């Protein structure tokens, strides 16, 4: 399951308004591996620093070390695709983390995305596919 920044923060911060929904969602798809991009991981680390400091950041690191979360290295061509996506969705706007998720989804042929970001109802993959947004 391709994971955006929002759920990463919500899973680590019990005060996040999306915490309960994200925990419940993870319980329903335990058989899926959570996969995120480096851009989302970096953005989540930045946001977690401001809400919970090192302890919150360490929770996210534990997801990686425990094998609950895997980091997707950008494939050849993904950076150029991210730039094109950000240009195409400049009026939305699309940030780097969102662009990295869309590019990774195209590379991995994934249509489901675990996100709290409503922009994913608007974004389309190169093939024109809409995303199935979870939760």
Backbone as JSON Lines, residues from 0, in Angstrom:
{"i":0,"aa":"X","n":[0.86,-1.17,0.0],"ca":[0.0,0.0,0.0],"c":[0.9,1.22,0.0]}
{"i":1,"aa":"X","n":[0.73,2.06,-0.99],"ca":[1.51,3.29,-1.12],"c":[0.98,4.32,-0.14]}
{"i":2,"aa":"X","n":[1.88,4.88,0.67],"ca":[1.49,5.74,1.79],"c":[2.05,7.15,1.62]}
{"i":3,"aa":"X","n":[1.18,8.12,1.75],"ca":[1.52,9.54,1.69],"c":[1.96,10.01,3.09]}
{"i":4,"aa":"X","n":[2.34,11.26,3.21],"ca":[2.85,11.83,4.45],"c":[1.83,11.84,5.58]}
{"i":5,"aa":"X","n":[0.61,12.23,5.3],"ca":[-0.41,12.41,6.34],"c":[-0.57,11.21,7.27]}
{"i":6,"aa":"X","n":[-0.77,10.01,6.73],"ca":[-0.91,8.86,7.6],"c":[0.35,8.55,8.41]}
{"i":7,"aa":"X","n":[1.52,8.82,7.86],"ca":[2.75,8.59,8.61],"c":[2.76,9.46,9.87]}
{"i":8,"aa":"X","n":[2.38,10.71,9.71],"ca":[2.32,11.63,10.85],"c":[1.21,11.19,11.8]}
{"i":9,"aa":"X","n":[0.04,10.89,11.28],"ca":[-1.11,10.52,12.11],"c":[-0.85,9.24,12.91]}
{"i":10,"aa":"X","n":[-0.17,8.29,12.32],"ca":[0.12,7.04,13.03],"c":[1.09,7.27,14.2]}
{"i":11,"aa":"X","n":[1.95,8.26,14.09],"ca":[2.96,8.54,15.11],"c":[2.52,9.58,16.13]}
{"i":12,"aa":"X","n":[1.51,10.35,15.83],"ca":[1.06,11.44,16.7],"c":[-0.38,11.18,17.13]}
{"i":13,"aa":"X","n":[-0.56,10.72,18.37],"ca":[-1.9,10.38,18.85],"c":[-2.84,11.58,18.92]}
{"i":14,"aa":"X","n":[-2.29,12.79,18.88],"ca":[-3.13,13.99,18.91],"c":[-3.57,14.43,17.52]}
{"i":15,"aa":"X","n":[-3.05,13.81,16.5],"ca":[-3.42,14.16,15.13],"c":[-4.9,13.83,14.91]}
{"i":16,"aa":"X","n":[-5.66,14.71,14.26],"ca":[-7.08,14.46,14.05],"c":[-7.37,13.21,13.22]}
{"i":17,"aa":"X","n":[-6.4,12.72,12.46],"ca":[-6.6,11.54,11.63],"c":[-6.05,10.26,12.27]}
{"i":18,"aa":"X","n":[-5.55,10.38,13.51],"ca":[-4.88,9.24,14.15],"c":[-5.77,7.99,14.19]}
{"i":19,"aa":"X","n":[-6.95,8.11,14.74],"ca":[-7.83,6.94,14.9],"c":[-8.19,6.31,13.56]}
{"i":20,"aa":"X","n":[-8.53,7.13,12.58],"ca":[-8.91,6.6,11.27],"c":[-7.74,5.88,10.61]}
{"i":21,"aa":"X","n":[-6.54,6.42,10.77],"ca":[-5.36,5.79,10.16],"c":[-4.99,4.5,10.85]}
{"i":22,"aa":"X","n":[-5.09,4.46,12.18],"ca":[-4.82,3.22,12.91],"c":[-5.84,2.16,12.5]}
{"i":23,"aa":"X","n":[-7.11,2.54,12.42],"ca":[-8.15,1.59,12.02],"c":[-7.91,1.09,10.6]}
{"i":24,"aa":"X","n":[-7.49,1.98,9.72],"ca":[-7.22,1.59,8.33],"c":[-6.08,0.58,8.28]}
{"i":25,"aa":"X","n":[-5.01,0.83,9.02],"ca":[-3.86,-0.08,9.03],"c":[-4.3,-1.46,9.53]}
{"i":26,"aa":"X","n":[-5.19,-1.5,10.51],"ca":[-5.69,-2.78,11.02],"c":[-6.42,-3.57,9.95]}
{"i":27,"aa":"X","n":[-7.09,-2.87,9.03],"ca":[-7.87,-3.57,8.0],"c":[-7.01,-4.08,6.85]}
{"i":28,"aa":"X","n":[-5.82,-3.51,6.66],"ca":[-4.97,-4.0,5.57],"c":[-3.61,-4.45,6.07]}
{"i":29,"aa":"X","n":[-3.63,-5.24,7.14],"ca":[-2.38,-5.74,7.72],"c":[-1.59,-6.59,6.73]}
{"i":30,"aa":"X","n":[-2.26,-7.19,5.77],"ca":[-1.54,-8.04,4.81],"c":[-0.79,-7.2,3.77]}
{"i":31,"aa":"X","n":[-1.07,-5.91,3.71],"ca":[-0.37,-5.03,2.77],"c":[0.88,-4.45,3.42]}
{"i":32,"aa":"X","n":[1.92,-4.34,2.64],"ca":[3.13,-3.67,3.1],"c":[2.94,-2.17,2.87]}
{"i":33,"aa":"X","n":[3.3,-1.36,3.87],"ca":[3.27,0.09,3.67],"c":[4.56,0.5,2.97]}
{"i":34,"aa":"X","n":[4.4,1.26,1.93],"ca":[5.52,1.75,1.12],"c":[5.37,3.25,0.98]}
{"i":35,"aa":"X","n":[6.44,3.98,1.23],"ca":[6.39,5.43,1.06],"c":[7.62,5.89,0.29]}
{"i":36,"aa":"X","n":[7.57,7.11,-0.14],"ca":[8.7,7.69,-0.87],"c":[9.6,8.44,0.11]}
{"i":37,"aa":"X","n":[10.82,8.68,-0.32],"ca":[11.74,9.45,0.52],"c":[11.23,10.86,0.75]}
{"i":38,"aa":"X","n":[10.56,11.44,-0.23],"ca":[10.01,12.8,-0.05],"c":[8.94,12.81,1.06]}
{"i":39,"aa":"X","n":[8.09,11.81,1.07],"ca":[7.06,11.73,2.12],"c":[7.68,11.45,3.48]}
{"i":40,"aa":"X","n":[8.66,10.56,3.51],"ca":[9.35,10.23,4.76],"c":[10.02,11.47,5.33]}
{"i":41,"aa":"X","n":[10.68,12.23,4.48],"ca":[11.35,13.46,4.91],"c":[10.34,14.48,5.41]}
{"i":42,"aa":"X","n":[9.26,14.66,4.68],"ca":[8.22,15.61,5.1],"c":[7.61,15.19,6.44]}
{"i":43,"aa":"X","n":[7.36,13.91,6.6],"ca":[6.8,13.4,7.86],"c":[7.77,13.64,9.02]}
{"i":44,"aa":"X","n":[9.05,13.38,8.8],"ca":[10.04,13.63,9.85],"c":[10.05,15.11,10.25]}
{"i":45,"aa":"X","n":[9.96,15.99,9.28],"ca":[9.93,17.43,9.56],"c":[8.69,17.79,10.39]}
{"i":46,"aa":"X","n":[7.53,17.3,9.99],"ca":[6.3,17.61,10.7],"c":[6.28,16.99,12.09]}
{"i":47,"aa":"X","n":[6.79,15.77,12.21],"ca":[6.81,15.11,13.52],"c":[7.74,15.81,14.5]}
{"i":48,"aa":"X","n":[8.8,16.39,14.0],"ca":[9.73,17.14,14.87],"c":[8.99,18.26,15.58]}
{"i":49,"aa":"X","n":[8.1,18.94,14.86],"ca":[7.4,20.07,15.46],"c":[6.26,19.65,16.39]}
{"i":50,"aa":"X","n":[5.72,18.45,16.23],"ca":[4.61,18.05,17.09],"c":[5.02,17.13,18.24]}
{"i":51,"aa":"X","n":[6.11,16.42,18.09],"ca":[6.48,15.47,19.14],"c":[7.96,15.29,19.36]}
{"i":52,"aa":"X","n":[8.77,16.06,18.62],"ca":[10.21,15.96,18.78],"c":[10.77,14.61,18.39]}
{"i":53,"aa":"X","n":[11.92,14.3,18.98],"ca":[12.63,13.08,18.63],"c":[11.8,11.83,18.89]}
{"i":54,"aa":"X","n":[11.0,11.81,19.96],"ca":[10.2,10.61,20.25],"c":[9.24,10.28,19.11]}
{"i":55,"aa":"X","n":[8.59,11.27,18.57],"ca":[7.68,11.05,17.45],"c":[8.45,10.61,16.21]}
{"i":56,"aa":"X","n":[9.59,11.23,15.97],"ca":[10.41,10.83,14.82],"c":[10.9,9.4,14.99]}
{"i":57,"aa":"X","n":[11.28,9.04,16.21],"ca":[11.77,7.69,16.45],"c":[10.68,6.64,16.23]}
{"i":58,"aa":"X","n":[9.42,6.98,16.51],"ca":[8.31,6.06,16.21],"c":[8.29,5.74,14.72]}
{"i":59,"aa":"X","n":[8.48,6.77,13.9],"ca":[8.49,6.55,12.45],"c":[9.7,5.7,12.04]}
{"i":60,"aa":"X","n":[10.86,5.98,12.61],"ca":[12.03,5.14,12.33],"c":[11.78,3.68,12.71]}
{"i":61,"aa":"X","n":[11.06,3.46,13.81],"ca":[10.76,2.08,14.23],"c":[9.87,1.36,13.22]}
{"i":62,"aa":"X","n":[8.99,2.1,12.56],"ca":[8.18,1.47,11.5],"c":[9.09,0.87,10.43]}
{"i":63,"aa":"X","n":[10.16,1.6,10.11],"ca":[11.11,1.12,9.1],"c":[11.91,-0.06,9.65]}
{"i":64,"aa":"X","n":[12.47,0.08,10.83],"ca":[13.32,-0.99,11.38],"c":[12.52,-2.25,11.69]}
{"i":65,"aa":"X","n":[11.25,-2.1,12.02],"ca":[10.4,-3.27,12.29],"c":[9.82,-3.89,11.02]}
{"i":66,"aa":"X","n":[10.09,-3.27,9.87],"ca":[9.6,-3.81,8.61],"c":[8.15,-3.48,8.3]}
{"i":67,"aa":"X","n":[7.55,-2.55,9.02],"ca":[6.18,-2.16,8.76],"c":[6.08,-1.15,7.62]}
{"i":68,"aa":"X","n":[7.19,-0.47,7.37],"ca":[7.25,0.57,6.34],"c":[8.53,0.39,5.54]}
{"i":69,"aa":"X","n":[8.37,0.43,4.23],"ca":[9.52,0.34,3.33],"c":[9.61,1.65,2.55]}
{"i":70,"aa":"X","n":[10.86,2.06,2.27],"ca":[11.1,3.3,1.53],"c":[11.36,2.98,0.06]}
{"i":71,"aa":"X","n":[10.62,3.65,-0.8],"ca":[10.75,3.45,-2.26],"c":[11.83,4.36,-2.8]}
{"i":72,"aa":"X","n":[12.91,3.79,-3.34],"ca":[13.92,4.65,-3.99],"c":[13.37,5.09,-5.35]}
{"i":73,"aa":"X","n":[13.55,6.36,-5.72],"ca":[13.01,6.81,-7.0],"c":[13.63,6.04,-8.17]}
{"i":74,"aa":"X","n":[12.79,5.57,-9.04],"ca":[13.24,4.85,-10.23],"c":[13.71,5.85,-11.28]}
{"i":75,"aa":"X","n":[14.43,5.35,-12.25],"ca":[14.88,6.2,-13.36],"c":[13.66,6.84,-14.02]}
{"i":76,"aa":"X","n":[13.72,8.12,-14.2],"ca":[12.63,8.85,-14.83],"c":[11.63,9.46,-13.85]}
{"i":77,"aa":"X","n":[11.61,8.98,-12.62],"ca":[10.63,9.52,-11.66],"c":[10.87,10.99,-11.33]}
{"i":78,"aa":"X","n":[12.13,11.44,-11.13],"ca":[12.31,12.88,-10.85],"c":[11.76,13.78,-11.96]}
{"i":79,"aa":"X","n":[11.99,13.4,-13.21],"ca":[11.46,14.2,-14.33],"c":[9.93,14.17,-14.32]}
{"i":80,"aa":"X","n":[9.36,13.02,-13.99],"ca":[7.91,12.9,-13.94],"c":[7.34,13.76,-12.8]}
{"i":81,"aa":"X","n":[8.05,13.79,-11.67],"ca":[7.6,14.62,-10.54],"c":[7.55,16.09,-10.95]}
{"i":82,"aa":"X","n":[8.58,16.53,-11.67],"ca":[8.61,17.92,-12.12],"c":[7.43,18.21,-13.05]}
{"i":83,"aa":"X","n":[7.17,17.3,-13.98],"ca":[6.05,17.48,-14.91],"c":[4.72,17.51,-14.16]}
{"i":84,"aa":"X","n":[4.56,16.64,-13.18],"ca":[3.33,16.62,-12.39],"c":[3.14,17.92,-11.62]}
{"i":85,"aa":"X","n":[4.21,18.41,-11.01],"ca":[4.12,19.66,-10.26],"c":[3.77,20.83,-11.17]}
{"i":86,"aa":"X","n":[4.28,20.79,-12.4],"ca":[3.94,21.82,-13.39],"c":[2.46,21.7,-13.76]}
{"i":87,"aa":"X","n":[2.01,20.48,-14.05],"ca":[0.63,20.26,-14.47],"c":[-0.39,20.62,-13.39]}
{"i":88,"aa":"X","n":[-0.03,20.38,-12.15],"ca":[-0.95,20.63,-11.04],"c":[-0.55,21.86,-10.22]}
{"i":89,"aa":"X","n":[0.14,22.8,-10.84],"ca":[0.62,24.0,-10.14],"c":[-0.52,24.79,-9.51]}
{"i":90,"aa":"X","n":[-1.71,24.74,-10.11],"ca":[-2.83,25.5,-9.58],"c":[-3.53,24.78,-8.43]}
{"i":91,"aa":"X","n":[-3.18,23.51,-8.15],"ca":[-3.85,22.76,-7.1],"c":[-3.42,23.19,-5.71]}
{"i":92,"aa":"X","n":[-2.2,23.41,-5.33],"ca":[-0.94,23.02,-5.95],"c":[-0.53,21.61,-5.52]}
{"i":93,"aa":"X","n":[0.43,21.06,-6.24],"ca":[0.99,19.75,-5.9],"c":[2.39,19.98,-5.34]}
{"i":94,"aa":"X","n":[2.66,19.41,-4.17],"ca":[4.0,19.54,-3.6],"c":[4.85,18.34,-4.02]}
{"i":95,"aa":"X","n":[6.12,18.38,-3.66],"ca":[7.05,17.32,-4.06],"c":[6.64,15.96,-3.51]}
{"i":96,"aa":"X","n":[6.19,15.92,-2.26],"ca":[5.79,14.64,-1.67],"c":[4.63,14.02,-2.46]}
{"i":97,"aa":"X","n":[3.62,14.81,-2.78],"ca":[2.5,14.29,-3.57],"c":[2.95,13.83,-4.94]}
{"i":98,"aa":"X","n":[3.79,14.61,-5.58],"ca":[4.31,14.24,-6.9],"c":[5.09,12.93,-6.82]}
{"i":99,"aa":"X","n":[5.84,12.75,-5.74],"ca":[6.61,11.51,-5.61],"c":[5.7,10.29,-5.46]}
{"i":100,"aa":"X","n":[4.57,10.47,-4.78],"ca":[3.61,9.36,-4.62],"c":[2.98,9.02,-5.97]}
{"i":101,"aa":"X","n":[2.58,10.02,-6.72],"ca":[1.97,9.76,-8.02],"c":[2.98,9.09,-8.95]}
{"i":102,"aa":"X","n":[4.21,9.59,-8.99],"ca":[5.24,8.98,-9.84],"c":[5.54,7.55,-9.42]}
{"i":103,"aa":"X","n":[5.63,7.3,-8.13],"ca":[5.87,5.93,-7.64],"c":[4.7,5.03,-8.0]}
{"i":104,"aa":"X","n":[3.48,5.54,-7.86],"ca":[2.29,4.75,-8.21],"c":[2.32,4.34,-9.67]}
{"i":105,"aa":"X","n":[2.74,5.26,-10.53],"ca":[2.85,4.93,-11.96],"c":[3.91,3.86,-12.19]}
{"i":106,"aa":"X","n":[5.06,4.02,-11.56],"ca":[6.15,3.05,-11.72],"c":[5.73,1.67,-11.23]}
{"i":107,"aa":"X","n":[5.05,1.63,-10.09],"ca":[4.69,0.37,-9.44],"c":[3.33,-0.16,-9.86]}
{"i":108,"aa":"X","n":[2.66,0.56,-10.75],"ca":[1.32,0.19,-11.21],"c":[0.35,0.02,-10.04]}
{"i":109,"aa":"X","n":[0.34,1.02,-9.17],"ca":[-0.52,1.02,-7.98],"c":[-1.6,2.09,-8.14]}
{"i":110,"aa":"X","n":[-2.82,1.76,-7.73],"ca":[-3.9,2.74,-7.81],"c":[-4.45,3.11,-6.44]}
{"i":111,"aa":"X","n":[-4.11,2.33,-5.41],"ca":[-4.54,2.66,-4.05],"c":[-3.49,3.51,-3.37]}
{"i":112,"aa":"X","n":[-3.93,4.52,-2.64],"ca":[-3.01,5.36,-1.89],"c":[-3.61,5.64,-0.51]}
{"i":113,"aa":"X","n":[-2.79,5.45,0.5],"ca":[-3.16,5.7,1.89],"c":[-2.78,7.15,2.16]}
{"i":114,"aa":"X","n":[-3.8,8.01,2.29],"ca":[-3.55,9.44,2.42],"c":[-4.68,10.13,3.17]}
{"i":115,"aa":"X","n":[-4.36,11.24,3.77],"ca":[-5.37,12.12,4.37],"c":[-5.55,13.37,3.51]}
{"i":116,"aa":"X","n":[-4.86,13.4,2.39],"ca":[-4.83,14.56,1.48],"c":[-5.91,14.4,0.41]}
{"i":117,"aa":"X","n":[-6.86,15.3,0.41],"ca":[-7.99,15.23,-0.54],"c":[-7.58,15.55,-1.98]}
{"i":118,"aa":"X","n":[-6.36,16.09,-2.18],"ca":[-5.9,16.36,-3.54],"c":[-5.83,15.07,-4.36]}
{"i":119,"aa":"X","n":[-5.67,13.95,-3.71],"ca":[-5.55,12.69,-4.44],"c":[-6.85,12.28,-5.13]}
{"i":120,"aa":"X","n":[-7.95,12.94,-4.81],"ca":[-9.18,12.71,-5.57],"c":[-9.11,13.42,-6.92]}
{"i":121,"aa":"X","n":[-8.25,14.42,-7.03],"ca":[-8.1,15.2,-8.26],"c":[-6.98,14.63,-9.14]}
{"i":122,"aa":"X","n":[-5.87,14.22,-8.52],"ca":[-4.72,13.75,-9.28],"c":[-5.06,12.53,-10.13]}
{"i":123,"aa":"X","n":[-4.43,12.49,-11.3],"ca":[-4.58,11.35,-12.2],"c":[-3.2,10.84,-12.58]}
{"i":124,"aa":"X","n":[-3.12,9.54,-12.77],"ca":[-1.87,8.94,-13.23],"c":[-1.75,9.15,-14.73]}
{"i":125,"aa":"X","n":[-0.55,8.93,-15.21],"ca":[-0.26,9.11,-16.64],"c":[-1.3,8.38,-17.5]}
{"i":126,"aa":"X","n":[-1.72,7.21,-17.06],"ca":[-2.69,6.4,-17.81],"c":[-4.11,6.93,-17.67]}
{"i":127,"aa":"X","n":[-4.3,8.0,-16.89],"ca":[-5.61,8.6,-16.69],"c":[-6.38,8.01,-15.54]}
{"i":128,"aa":"X","n":[-5.79,7.05,-14.84],"ca":[-6.48,6.39,-13.74],"c":[-6.62,7.31,-12.53]}
{"i":129,"aa":"X","n":[-7.79,7.27,-11.91],"ca":[-8.0,7.95,-10.63],"c":[-7.44,7.06,-9.52]}
{"i":130,"aa":"X","n":[-7.17,7.67,-8.38],"ca":[-6.69,6.91,-7.24],"c":[-7.85,6.41,-6.39]}
{"i":131,"aa":"X","n":[-7.66,5.25,-5.8],"ca":[-8.54,4.76,-4.75],"c":[-7.91,5.27,-3.46]}
{"i":132,"aa":"X","n":[-8.6,6.18,-2.79],"ca":[-8.05,6.83,-1.59],"c":[-8.5,6.08,-0.34]}
{"i":133,"aa":"X","n":[-7.51,5.74,0.48],"ca":[-7.77,5.06,1.76],"c":[-7.22,5.98,2.84]}
{"i":134,"aa":"X","n":[-7.82,6.25,3.97],"ca":[-9.04,5.61,4.46],"c":[-10.27,6.19,3.87]}
